[in-house]
Amino acid sequence: MQGIKNIIFDLGGVIINLDNQLTEDAFVSMGAKPFREYFGHGHAASFFSDYEVGRISDRQFIDAVKELTGLSAPDSAIITAWNALLLDFPVERIQLLKELRKHYRLFLFSNTNALHLASLQKIYHNTFGEEELDSHFERAYYSHLMGMRKPGRESFETILRENQLKGPETLFVDDALINVEGAEAAGLRGLYLRPGTTLVDFQW
């Protein structure tokens, strides 16, 4: 990758496998129908976005889900359903990160939330033992801790500034085209991970 010195990776769908249908199925099985109207591009978008940038707490988020869906399920059931989409960390992707770190400065930037982060870190720990996910990166950025999210230009500019990175020397990898376009608008180079492709399919 000519001219590239730094790589910023998305997490969901890039490093960890996801299946959004599993979360939908879990909520529907508890009586939250039609689930997509709640959490798609409808009236729930506001509190979902608030949760992803840390404006509301886990408690407030769970209460908002219950109010919106009318579910009277225990908190634990809501959390389990919410985290159902999180699958696994393929070993070959983690091995690739270890190899790439020998040649590039690596960073992580994920639109996520506190419940998902706790769950995916547990999945990682259960798979790889004492090793921590964040250890593969010089710095990991999570939207709910950062207070901003992709594809906002300010979020990318913040990462560049805080780590003294130059946009043209920095590659951003994501499986959502809108996020790649956001990175490119901030002066980074983008790599869109198209459906059916994975990190190991590229010549790094």
URRAZI-V104926 format. One record per pair of residues at least 12 apart in sequence whose ideal C-beta (glycine too) atoms are under 8 Angstrom apart, sorted by the first residue. I is the first residue (numbers start at 1). GAP is how many residues later the second one is. If there is no record, write none. Layout:
i:I gap:GAP
i:I gap:GAP
This chain:
i:1 gap:170
i:1 gap:203
i:3 gap:165
i:3 gap:166
i:4 gap:100
i:4 gap:165
i:4 gap:166
i:4 gap:167
i:4 gap:185
i:5 gap:99
i:5 gap:100
i:5 gap:161
i:5 gap:164
i:5 gap:165
i:6 gap:98
i:6 gap:99
i:6 gap:100
i:6 gap:101
i:6 gap:157
i:6 gap:159
i:6 gap:163
i:6 gap:164
i:6 gap:165
i:7 gap:93
i:7 gap:97
i:7 gap:98
i:7 gap:99
i:7 gap:100
i:7 gap:163
i:7 gap:164
i:7 gap:165
i:7 gap:166
i:8 gap:98
i:8 gap:99
i:8 gap:100
i:8 gap:101
i:8 gap:151
i:8 gap:162
i:8 gap:163
i:8 gap:164
i:8 gap:165
i:8 gap:175
i:8 gap:180
i:9 gap:88
i:9 gap:97
i:9 gap:98
i:9 gap:99
i:9 gap:100
i:9 gap:128
i:9 gap:164
i:10 gap:98
i:10 gap:99
i:10 gap:100
i:10 gap:140
i:10 gap:162
i:10 gap:163
i:10 gap:164
i:10 gap:165
i:10 gap:166
i:10 gap:169
i:10 gap:183
i:11 gap:97
i:11 gap:98
i:11 gap:99
i:11 gap:101
i:11 gap:109
i:12 gap:98
i:12 gap:99
i:12 gap:100
i:12 gap:163
i:13 gap:162
i:13 gap:163
i:13 gap:180
i:14 gap:159
i:14 gap:160
i:14 gap:161
i:14 gap:179
i:14 gap:185
i:15 gap:74
i:15 gap:78
i:15 gap:79
i:15 gap:82
i:15 gap:93
i:15 gap:184
i:16 gap:70
i:16 gap:71
i:16 gap:72
i:16 gap:73
i:16 gap:104
i:16 gap:107
i:16 gap:108
i:17 gap:70
i:17 gap:71
i:17 gap:72
i:17 gap:73
i:18 gap:67
i:18 gap:68
i:18 gap:69
i:19 gap:66
i:19 gap:68
i:20 gap:65
i:21 gap:64
i:22 gap:62
i:22 gap:63
i:23 gap:58
i:23 gap:59
i:23 gap:60
i:23 gap:61
i:23 gap:62
i:24 gap:12
i:24 gap:15
i:25 gap:59
i:26 gap:54
i:26 gap:55
i:26 gap:58
i:27 gap:42
i:27 gap:44
i:27 gap:54
i:30 gap:41
i:30 gap:43
i:30 gap:47
i:30 gap:51
i:31 gap:38
i:31 gap:39
i:31 gap:40
i:32 gap:37
i:32 gap:38
i:32 gap:39
i:35 gap:34
i:38 gap:30
i:38 gap:31
i:43 gap:25
i:44 gap:20
i:44 gap:24
i:47 gap:13
i:47 gap:14
i:47 gap:17
i:49 gap:100
i:51 gap:62
i:51 gap:63
i:51 gap:93
i:52 gap:59
i:52 gap:60
i:52 gap:61
i:52 gap:91
i:52 gap:92
i:52 gap:97
i:53 gap:90
i:53 gap:91
i:53 gap:93
i:53 gap:94
i:53 gap:95
i:53 gap:96
i:54 gap:60
i:54 gap:89
i:54 gap:90
i:54 gap:91
i:54 gap:92
i:54 gap:93
i:58 gap:56
i:58 gap:57
i:61 gap:52
i:61 gap:54
i:62 gap:13
i:62 gap:16
i:62 gap:17
i:65 gap:13
i:65 gap:17
i:66 gap:12
i:79 gap:36
i:82 gap:33
i:82 gap:34
i:83 gap:32
i:83 gap:33
i:83 gap:36
i:86 gap:30
i:86 gap:33
i:86 gap:34
i:86 gap:37
i:87 gap:36
i:88 gap:35
i:88 gap:39
i:89 gap:34
i:89 gap:35
i:89 gap:38
i:89 gap:39
i:89 gap:44
i:90 gap:108
i:91 gap:36
i:92 gap:108
i:93 gap:105
i:93 gap:106
i:93 gap:107
i:94 gap:34
i:94 gap:42
i:96 gap:103
i:96 gap:104
i:96 gap:108
i:97 gap:39
i:97 gap:40
i:98 gap:38
i:99 gap:105
i:100 gap:104
i:101 gap:35
i:105 gap:33
i:105 gap:58
i:105 gap:60
i:106 gap:30
i:106 gap:31
i:106 gap:32
i:107 gap:30
i:107 gap:31
i:107 gap:32
i:107 gap:33
i:107 gap:34
i:107 gap:52
i:107 gap:56
i:108 gap:25
i:108 gap:26
i:108 gap:28
i:108 gap:29
i:108 gap:31
i:108 gap:32
i:108 gap:33
i:109 gap:31
i:109 gap:32
i:109 gap:41
i:109 gap:46
i:109 gap:47
i:109 gap:50
i:109 gap:63
i:110 gap:30
i:110 gap:31
i:110 gap:32
i:110 gap:33
i:111 gap:32
i:111 gap:38
i:111 gap:39
i:111 gap:68
i:112 gap:30
i:112 gap:31
i:112 gap:32
i:113 gap:30
i:113 gap:31
i:114 gap:30
i:117 gap:25
i:117 gap:27
i:120 gap:13
i:121 gap:12
i:138 gap:25
i:139 gap:23
i:139 gap:24
i:141 gap:14
i:141 gap:18
i:143 gap:12
i:146 gap:12
i:150 gap:24
i:150 gap:26
i:150 gap:28
i:150 gap:29
i:150 gap:32
i:150 gap:33
i:151 gap:25
i:151 gap:27
i:151 gap:28
i:151 gap:30
i:151 gap:31
i:151 gap:32
i:151 gap:34
i:152 gap:30
i:153 gap:29
i:153 gap:32
i:153 gap:33
i:155 gap:27
i:156 gap:16
i:156 gap:26
i:156 gap:27
i:156 gap:30
i:156 gap:31
i:156 gap:32
i:157 gap:29
i:160 gap:26
i:160 gap:27
i:160 gap:28
i:167 gap:19
i:167 gap:20
i:167 gap:21
i:167 gap:22
i:168 gap:19
i:168 gap:20
i:168 gap:21
i:170 gap:18
i:170 gap:19
i:171 gap:17
i:171 gap:18
i:171 gap:19
i:171 gap:20
i:172 gap:12
i:172 gap:16
i:172 gap:17
i:172 gap:18
i:172 gap:19
i:173 gap:17
i:173 gap:18
i:173 gap:20
i:173 gap:26
i:174 gap:16
i:174 gap:17
i:174 gap:18
i:174 gap:19
i:175 gap:17
i:175 gap:18
i:175 gap:19
i:175 gap:20
i:177 gap:15
i:180 gap:12
